[in-house]
Amino acid sequence: MNALFGRKVRDLEELKELTKEAVQDECEGTPYEVTREVLMSDAAFREFAEDLLKDQSWIDKGDGGTNRNGEIRCIRVKNRDTGEKILVNGEGYDYPRYTALELE
């Protein structure tokens, strides 16, 4: 599967807009591997999604990067109530430096 990752995206609304534009431009995206999943309540997910540049305690400096196959290693952050998902690649930082919507 491929995802359309954006760098230093402010919030979920900006991520949705950037994704919409990339899909319209027929961008292929980048292959990725989910290394773990973080489940959040709707309230926690909304708080997280309102500021994607905020440091997160569940992002480790070792999260992110690429695997041997060149796929982006990322965390799947999932809203337990709605099923909405954001892929996060911290790329050595404590905040979601690269983010993407996981599209079905």
C-alpha positions in Angstrom: 0.0 0.0 0.0 1.1 3.6 -0.6 0.4 6.8 1.3 0.7 10.4 0.6 2.9 11.8 3.3 3.2 15.5 4.1 6.0 17.1 6.1 5.2 19.3 9.1 1.5 19.4 8.5 -0.3 21.6 11.1 -3.5 19.7 11.6 -6.0 17.2 10.3 -7.8 19.7 8.1 -4.6 20.7 6.3 -3.7 17.0 5.9 -7.1 16.3 4.3 -6.7 19.2 1.9 -3.1 18.2 1.0 -4.2 14.7 0.4 -7.2 15.8 -1.7 -4.8 17.9 -3.9 -2.3 15.0 -4.3 -5.0 12.6 -5.3 -6.3 15.1 -7.9 -2.8 15.5 -9.2 -2.6 11.6 -9.4 0.4 11.4 -7.1 1.3 7.7 -6.4 2.4 8.1 -2.8 5.1 6.1 -1.0 5.0 2.5 0.2 4.9 2.2 4.0 5.0 -0.4 6.8 3.0 0.0 10.0 5.3 -0.8 12.9 2.7 -0.4 15.6 -0.8 1.0 16.3 -2.0 3.6 18.8 -5.7 3.5 19.6 -7.3 6.7 20.9 -10.7 7.7 22.1 -12.5 10.2 19.9 -11.6 13.1 22.2 -7.9 12.1 22.4 -7.8 11.7 18.6 -9.4 15.1 18.0 -7.0 16.7 20.4 -4.0 15.0 18.7 -5.4 15.9 15.2 -5.8 19.6 16.1 -2.0 20.1 16.5 0.1 17.6 14.6 3.3 19.5 15.4 3.0 18.9 19.1 5.4 16.5 20.8 3.8 13.1 21.7 5.0 10.8 24.5 4.1 7.7 22.4 6.5 8.7 19.6 10.0 7.4 20.2 13.1 8.9 18.5 13.6 5.4 16.9 10.2 5.5 15.2 10.1 6.3 11.5 12.7 6.1 8.8 12.6 3.4 6.2 12.9 -0.4 6.2 15.2 -2.6 4.1 12.6 -2.5 1.3 12.6 1.4 1.2 9.1 1.5 2.8 8.4 4.3 5.3 8.1 2.9 8.8 5.2 4.5 10.6 2.8 4.4 13.5 -1.0 4.0 12.7 -2.9 6.3 15.0 -6.6 5.2 15.0 -9.7 6.8 16.4 -11.3 3.9 18.2 -14.8 5.4 17.8 -14.8 6.5 14.1 -12.1 4.3 12.6 -10.3 7.4 11.2 -6.5 6.8 10.8 -3.4 8.9 10.5 0.0 7.5 9.7 2.9 9.1 11.6 6.6 9.0 10.9 8.5 10.9 13.6 11.8 10.6 11.6 13.8 10.8 14.8 11.7 13.5 16.4 9.0 13.4 19.2 6.3 14.9 17.0 4.6 13.6 13.8 7.2 15.1 11.4 5.6 13.3 8.4 1.9 12.4 8.4 -0.5 10.8 5.9 -4.1 9.6 5.9 -4.5 5.9 5.6 -6.9 5.5 2.7 -8.8 2.3 2.1 
